């Protein structure tokens, strides 16, 4: 029996893999864990780029749906299409899976808009997770190294990354912060940089490159760390292969202790100041979007400490990771400011999945940092803006068309209610942004 099931499983796997050869506009590659679909639409006379793009996305999603419907559900030799025909209540599960496909590549060739959509094959949000949900069975374990997320390496195997695409994590290069504070008791620059990188590891919106990867990016862009640090706010710096770059300089890291009063009525006042010159580059636009001096101060008064030596122990300037010392608390306060500045430079972006009356469904969830009560701005993506002198793409026209308020956050999407409309109706594919 086990042998028979193994042979059938192998046959099903072969049928899945053969789909790439049968349908060039959509295929499954379970070796890399990716479901791929292409679509296109010609820009009609008088039609905007955005409208044609939406039709191209619809065409790609339809191609992906046709592909999925042809796949076999289980050992009963029943296809997904046949299964949902017999179980119509499961169609919504398939539609939701197809609806989460993201545009990872987009081009315009003459009057034709072409898009490529990708979906994960493994994991609870992938093809196998969808099959498990409609059949009520446990999804099979993914092969080692294959998760629910499509990695940049896997994605780039099929399509070139476009910085205009929504929903992808921001790739951020970061130089080790310089220590110009005069405090040389510990490797303040390296420790603070590591703490900042660890902070962003918890957020799937960002992928911070390692120091080695950052050096490789600078080398490919024919830049040096010194050249980046010497660049001023007016200088357009071109850094290839990333969405942003973070550079910083610690210019102050020092305690101040002052004794007030005499004897038992006296007390010590302790201050700890930290200042950082923070520079954040939006590499997509080659512009410095943050060029600020950030300040963090912690203050404490105590009657229990009677000497400056006791105060130094309480401040613990040499223990940057301390949760008790005044210095460690100042560092955490500074990390929070740097975190907010970087997030402000790269806002949370998603897109509209569906619109029903005043209800708007978006692809952002709690994992992305969305909370009930958050107000998002909705944008309509328009034509490319091309510099007539250099011929380079500057940006895309984005018309602000509405604001929506999140009222319910689900595992795979969030529900919002339209608040303010500015003329155009919200449609699937519109960008949503939380700044």
N, C-alpha and C positions, 0 to 999 in steps of 0.2 A: 504493500500500500504506500509506504514511504517513498519507495522507488518510483511508483507511478506518479505521485504528487510532485516529485522532483522533476520528472520529465515534463509534466504539464507546466510547471513553473518556468522551466527553461524555454518551452515553446512560447509562453506568454511574454517572456522577456525578449525573445527574438522578435515577436510581433511588434513590441514597443520600439525596439531599436530600428526595425525596418521602416518605421514611419518617416524617418528622416529622408529616406530615399524616395518614399512614395509621395511626400508632400513637401516641396521645397519652400512653401510659404509658412509652414509650421512643422515643428518636429520636437521630439523628446530625446534628450541625451542623458540617460541615467548614469553614465560614467562620470560626468561632471556635475550631475544633479541640477540640470537646467531644462526648462520648457521654453521654447523659443517660437515666436510668431511674428511674421512681417505683414505689413499692410501699406496701402498707398491710396492716394486720391489726387485727382487732377484739380487744380484751382480753376474753377469756372469763371467766366467773364463776370466781373463785378463782385466776385466772392472774395472775402478776406482770407488771409493765410490761416488764421485761427480756425475758421469754419472748415476749411479743407483739411487741416490737421486733425480736427475732431473726427471727420469722416474717415481719415486714414487710420486713426486709432480704433474706430468702430470696425473697420475692415480687418485689422489685425486681430481684434478680440473675436470676431466671427470665425476667422481662420483657426484661432486657438480652440474655440468651442467645437468646431468640426473635428479637429484632431482629437480632442479629449473624448468626444462622443464615440469615436471609433476604437478607443482602447478597451481591453477586456477587464471586467471588474474582478472576476475570480475564476475558479476552476470550472464553473458552470458554463463557460464559453459565452457569457452574456456581456455585451458591450455596455459602456456607460450610457449610451443613447437608449438602448433597449431597457436598461435598468430604470432610468428615470421615467420612461414611458409607462412602465408598469407601476412605478412608485412616484407619481407626480409631485408629491410633497417634498421629494428630495431634489427637485430641479433647482430650488432656491440655493441649495448648498453648492451646486456646480456653478450657478450664475455668480454667486458671491466669490468663489475662487477665481473665476475668469475676470471678475470685476476688479480684483486686487492687482492685476498685471500692471507693471509700471513701464513707462517709456524710457528706454535706456539709450536709444540712439534715434536721431531725427535728422533728416537731410531734405533739401529741396533741389531737385534736378529739373531745371527748366520750369515747367508749369506743374510738375508733379511733386507732391509731398510724400516722403517715405518714412515710415517709423518701424522700429523694432521693439517688441515687448518681451519681457522675460518674467518667468515665475519659477520659484524653487520646486524641485521634484520631491525632495525628502523633507521630513519634519512635519509638525502639526499644521503649519500653514502652507505646506506644499501639496503636490499632487497626491502623494500617498496618504497624507492627512485627510484630504478631501474624500478619497475612496473609503478610508476608515470611517469617516463621519456618515456617509450615506449607507454603508453596509452595517454599521454598528460593531465593527470588529476593531481589534487593536492594530495600529499600523506597524508594519515590520520595522525592525531596527535599521537605522541608516548605516551604510558602510563606514568604516573608520575614517574620520577626517571629513565626512560629509554631514553638514548641519542643515538647519532650516533656512539659513541666510545664504544668499548668493554672494560669494566673495568677489572682491575686485579682480583678482586673477582670473576667476571663472568667467566673470562678465566680459573682461577684455579679450577672452578667447573668441568671443562671438561678435562683439560690437565695440567700437571706440567710444570712450567715455566723453560725453558732452557736458560742459559745465552748466548749461542752461537747464538740465533735467532736474525735475523735482522728486524728492523722496529718497535720494541717495545720501548716505552720510557724507559730511564734509571731511575732506582729507586736508589735514593741517600739518604743516612743517613747523618745527619749533627749534630755535637756537637756544643753547644753554644760556641762561640769564647771566649777565656780567655782574660781578661784585665790585662796586666802586664805593662801598660804604666805609671802608677803612677797618671794618671788623673782620679780621683774618684768622680768628681762633678756630673756625671750622669752615668746611667747603660749603659756604652759604649758597653760592650760585648753583652748584650741582644738586644740593638737597632740595632747594626750593623748586627747581625745574622738575625734578623727579616727583615731588608732591603734586605739582600742577598736572603733570601727565597722568598720575594715578587718579586724580580727581575726575578727569575726562574719560577714563576707561569705563566708568559706570554709565555713560550716556552713549547710546547707540547712534545718536545724531552725528557724533564726531569720531574720526579715526586719526589719532595723533601719531605721526611718524616717529620712529626711533631716531636717535641722534645720527646713526649711520645712514638711515634712509634720507634724512634731511640733508646730509652732506652730499649724497648722490643726486638729489633733486637740484641742489645749488650747482653742482658740477655740470649737470645736463643743461642748466640755464646759463652756464658760463658766468657764475657769480661766486663770490667768496663771502664768508661770514663778515669779514671786515667791510666789504662793499655794502652789504645789507644794513649793517649797523650805522654806516656813514650816510645812508640815504635819508634825506629829509622829507617832510610831509608833502612837498610839492613835486617830488621826484616820482615818475611813473616807473615802477620796478616790475619787470616781466619775469615771473617765476613759473616754470612749466611743470605740469603733472600734479598740481595741488590746487585746492580751492582757496587756501589762505596760508599765511605765515605769521608766526608770533615771535617777537623779539623783545627783550627787556633788560633793564639795567637797574640793579639795586643801588640806590644812591644814599640811603640812610637806614641804619639799623643800630639804634643806640638807646640806652636807658638813661634816665635822669632821676636822681634821688635827692630829696630836700627834706630837712628836719624842721619841724615847726614846734614851738613851745619849749618848755623846760620841765625836766623831771617827769613825774607821773602824768602830767597834763599834756606832755608832748606827744607828737605822732610823726610818722614818716609818710611823705607823699612820694609815690613812685609813678613815673611815666615811662612808657616805652613807645618809641616812634619808629615806623618803617615807611620808607618811600620808594616807589618804583617808577621809572620811566617806561611806560608800556607802549609798544608799537605793534599794531595789527594790520597786516596787509590783506586786502581782498584781491587775491591773485587772478580772479576772473576778470576784474576790471583794471588790474595793475595799479590800484590806488591804496594809499594808507588811509584806513577808515577810523583807526584809533591811534592817536599820537598824544598821549596824556601823561601827566604826573599824578600817580595815585598815592594817597596818604592813608595810613592806618595808625591809630593811637589807642593805647590802653592805659587807663589810669586807676590807681589803687591807693587808698589811704588806710593805714593800720596803726593801732596803738600797741600792738603786741611785739612789734619789731623795734629794737632800740638802737641799732647800729647800721651803718651803710653796708657792712659785711653781711649782716642778716638779710638786708634788702636784696643784695646781689643774688643770694641763694633763692629768694622768693621770685625774682625776675627770671632767673635761669636762661640767660641770653645764649648760652652754649648748647641748650637743649631745644632746638627749633621745633621738634615734634611733640614737645610737652603739651599736655592738655591742662596743666595746672599753672605753669609758669606764665608770667606776664608776657614774655617774649613769644612763647608758643601761641598764646591767644591772639597776639598782634599779627602773627604770621597767618593764622587761620582767617582772621579778618581781611588780610590782604589777599589771600587766595580767593576769598569770596568776591572781592572787588574785581580781580583779574578774570575770574569765571564769568561774572556778569558782563564785563566789557567784551569778552570774546563771544559770548552768546548773543549779545546785542548786535555784534557785527555780522553774525551768521544766524539769522532768525529761523525758527522752526517753520518748515514748509511741508505742505501736503497737497492733496487735491480732492475735489468733490467726486464722490462715487455715484450719488443719486440724489435727486430732488423730488420730493412729494409734497405739493402744496407749500406750506411755510417751513417744512422740515428739510434739513440738509444733512446728508450723510457723508462723512469725510473719512479718509484712510488713516487718520492719526489716532493713537491710543494712549493709555497711561504710560506705556513703555517709552513713548516719545516725549513724555512730560506734560501731556494734556490733562487738565483738570476741569471738573464741572465749574461753570462760571467764567471760564476763559473766553475772551472775545477775540475772534479771528477776523482778519480782513480778507475779502475775496477779490481776486484779480483775474482779469481776462487777458490771456497772453495773445499778443498781436504779432506784427511783422518784425523781422530782424532789423536792427539799426546797424548800418554798415558805414564805417568812416570812409568818406569819398576820396580822401587823400591816401590813406594807407591801405584801404581795401579790407581792413580787419573788422570782424564783428565786434561791436561795442557792447550791445545789450539787446534785449527784446522789449518792445513796447508792452507795458503792463497797465491796463486800465483798471482803476479801483472801482468795483461795481457794487460792493455790499459789505456789511459786517454781519457776523453770525455769532451767537452765544452757545457754547457747549452746555448741554443739559443732561447728557447721559454718555458715559464712557464705557464702551464694551471691550472685549478682548481683541477683536479684529477690526473694529471701526468705532467712530463716535457719532452721536446724534446731536444736531444743533438746530436752533430756531433762528430764522432770519430776523435781523434787527432793523438795519437801515439799508435801503435799496437806493442806488444812485442812477437809475435809468434802465440798465440792462438786467435781464433775468438771469439768475444763477443757473448754470448748466453743468452736467458732468464733465470733468476735465478741467474746470476752472481751478486756479491755484488758490490755496488758503495759506495764510501766513500769520504767525504769532510773533510779535516783536517784543 
